[in-house]
Amino acid sequence: MNKLDSAKRTQIVTALVEGNSVRATARMTGCSKNTIQKLTLELGAACSEYLNRTLVNLKSERVQIDELWSFVAAKKKNVTPAIAARGFAGDAWTFVAIDADSKLVLSWMVGDRNAKTAKTFLDDVAGRLSNRIQLTTDGHKMYFLPVVQTFGEEVDYAQIVKMYGPDPEGEKRYSPAVCIACEKHALVGSPDPKHISTSYVERQNLTIRMGNRRFTRLTNAFSKKIEHHIASLAIQYVYYNFVRIHQTLRVTPAMAAGVTDKLWSVEDLVSLLG
């Protein structure tokens, strides 16, 4: 790590955040896989610390939450005792909260898809906000009680429940069944029906799948260790919030949200290492 200058670090990070695997990045940059993994861990820690320190007192009005599936080491059904003995293995769900107006990812967390993780995540979301919001999640049953426990009556909360048609291909399919209808359920407060949606956060999940090779489906590019999985996400979310210009907004989400007044470069991201 100490032998890498800023230019080489920037080259590596640029390759990683644009969807390249560790092996491909090693071939492109001439650096070893171990060097790239070490950089990922150290920069990921710096990115996590920066996001935690910076994304506070946010004046969001509408927030959407969703979960993004991936796995570490092996899919849950394929985790053997030998694999489990090496550390965390199996399903890894990333909870994501996005500001529907600025498209800023204001919080994210990796964990199990259950009410306990949802509560911890919602506590973090609430701690970053400075005002009442309208909140939308999908219809998963794990959300309602944690939302009430975290926000009480100080939120306008709704769920959007999607209904899918039959799957003619059964287990052979590689994409979700067709959504044939959506139901909107206002659960707390007075959410505006026009803004009961999870479309923006679902689109952001696609952005992560396109930009982070570890999330690409039907490949062998999954994370082998949970530490690298989380570190890569921290880097990706700093890149998404501060460096990548949003096509519709014409600025970065962080600029649109008033978190920063300048357009970052990848070099600025790398400089978080100090």
N, C-alpha and C positions, 0 to 999 in steps of 0.2 A: 504493500500500500504506500509506504513512504517513498518508494521509487517512482510512483506514478506522478507525473506533473499534471497541472490543471487541464491542459489540452487533451491528454490521454484519458483522464477521468471523464471529461465532457464527451469525448468520442464514445466511450463505453456506455454512459448513461443515455446518450442520444439513441444508440442502437437498441438499448433495452426498452425504453419508453415508446419506441415505434414498432414494438411487436416482435422483436428478434429474440430468439432463444439464447441461453448462456453459451451453448456451443457455437451458434452462428456468430455471436458477438466476439467470442474468442478467435474465430477464424478471421473476422473482419478487422480486428484491432491488433492481433498478434499477442494478446495477453492470455495468460492461462485461465482456466475455469476457476481455480482456487482464488486467483487475484480478483476476478470479477465477482465471485461470491462474497469475498471479504469486503470489497467496496460496497456491495449491495447492503450488507449488514450494517456497516458503519454509517453510510449515507442514509439508510432507512431509519436508523435511530435518530439521526439529526433532523430528518424530515418530520418524524412523529413528534419530536419535541417542538419543532417550529409550528406545526399545525395546532398542537395543544395550546401553545402560548399565544398564537395570533388570532385564531378563530373564536373570539369572545365578543360579547356585547353586540351581537349581530341583530340587525333590524329587519329580519325576515318577516314576511306576512303569510306566505303559503309554503309549507314544507311537505315534501313527499318522501315516503320511506318504503324501501323494498329490500329484499335479500337476494344475494348473488351466490349461486352454488359453485363450489369447486371441491377438490379433495387434495389431501396431502399423503404422499407415499403410496396409497392405493385407495380404490373405491371401498366404501364401507364393507360391502359384501365380500371383498377379496382380502381383507385384513386378516392375516394369520397371526398366531401367537408370536412367531419370530419377528414379524414386521412390527407388531405392537410393542415388543420389548425394546425396540430402538427409539421409541419416542412417540409423539402424537401421530396418529394415522387415521385416515378415514375422511368423512365429510367435513368440510370447512365452509361455513356460511358467513358471508360478508354482509353485515347490515349497513345500509347506506341511507343517509338523509341528504336531500338536495333542496336548495331554495328554488322554487319554481320560476321565480322572476330573473334572478341573476345567474342561475344554474350552478351556483357555488355548492360544492360538496362540503357541508358544514360539519359532518361527523361520519365516522365509519368504525366498524368493530368486527373482528373475526371471532366466531364462537359457534356454539350449537344453536340449532333453530328451535328455541324453546322460550318460555316466558321469562326464565331467569336471565338469559342473555338479552332479551328484549327490554327488560326492566333496566338493566345496567346501561344499555345503549340509550334508552329514552332519557335516563337521568343525565347522561352526557349531553344529549341534544338540548334538553331544557336548560342546562347550565351555560350554554353558549348563546342563548337568546335574551334579548332585552325587552321583549314585548309579547303580547298575546299573538298566537298564530292560528291559522287554519291548517290542520294536519290531516293527511290522507295516507292510509295504508291499504294493503290488499286485505282480503277477508280472512286471513289466518287467525284462528281463535286465540293464539298466544298474545295478541296485541291489546285487547280491550282492557283487561285488568291492569297491566302495567301502565297504560296511558292514563287511566283514572288515578292510579297511585302516584304517578309522577306529576301530572298537571292539575289534578282535581277538576274543578269547574272552569279553570282558567285556560280553556282551549276550545276551539271549534273543531271537533273530530268527526271524521267520516271514514267509512270503508267502501272500497269499490270491489265488488264480487263479480268475477268473470265466470261465464258458463261456456263450456266447450262442447262441440259436437262429437259424435262417435269417431273413433280412430280406426279407419278401415284397414290400416296396415299393422295394427297391433304392435308388438315389440320390435318390429323391423323399422319403425319410423325413426328419423333423425331430427325431427322438429316437432314442436307442440301441436296438438290438435287445434282445429280452427275454432276461434272464439266466436260464438254465435250471439252472445248477448252480455250486457253488463248491468248490474244492479248497484245503485248508490244508496248507502244506508247512513243517515245522519245519526250519530250515537251520543255525542256530547255537544252542548252549545248549539250554535246556529250556523253551521258551515254553509257557504254559498254553493249551491248545486253546480254552478258553472265551473267551479274550481275543484270539484271532487274528482281527482285523477291521479294516476301514478305513471303517466306517459313519460314525463321528463326523467324520472329516476330510472325507469326501464330502459330508456334510450341511453342514459349514462352508463348503465350496466353493459350495454352493447359496446360503448366506447372503451370500457375496461377490457372486455373480451378481445377487442381488436388491437388494443395497445399493449396488453400484458400477455406475453406468450403463455404464461402459466395457466391462463384461463381459457385458452383455445380448446374447443371441444374436439373429441375424437383424434387426439394426437398423444404422443408420449411426452409432451412438454409440461406435465404437471410438476408441482413443487415436491421436492423430496423431503424437505424439513419445514416445519411450521414457522421457524424463525425467518427463513428466507422468504416464505410466502408473505408474511406480514410486512417484512422490510420492503419487498417489491411493491406492495400496495401503497405504503407510505410515500415512496418515491413517485409512484404513478399519480397519486392524488395531489401532491404538490405540483407535479408537471401539469396535470389537468386544470387545477385552480389558478396557477400563476403564470404558466408558460404558454399553454396551448390556446390560441385565439379561437373563441367560439364562433362558428360560421354565421349564426344568426345575429349575435350581439356585436360582432366585429371588435370585441375586446375580450380579455380573459374574464372568467367568472369572478375572480378576486377583484378586478378593476370594476366590474359591474356592481359588485356588492359594497364597494367603497373600502375594501380591506387594504388595498394598495392603489397608488396612483401611477404606477409605472408598469410597463410590459417587461416581464422577466425573460431572460435567456436561459438556456440550459447551463451556461456558465454560472449564472446567479444561483441556480439550484445547487450545483456542485459546491459553490462557495459556502453553503451551510455547514460543510465539514470544518470550516475555519482554516 
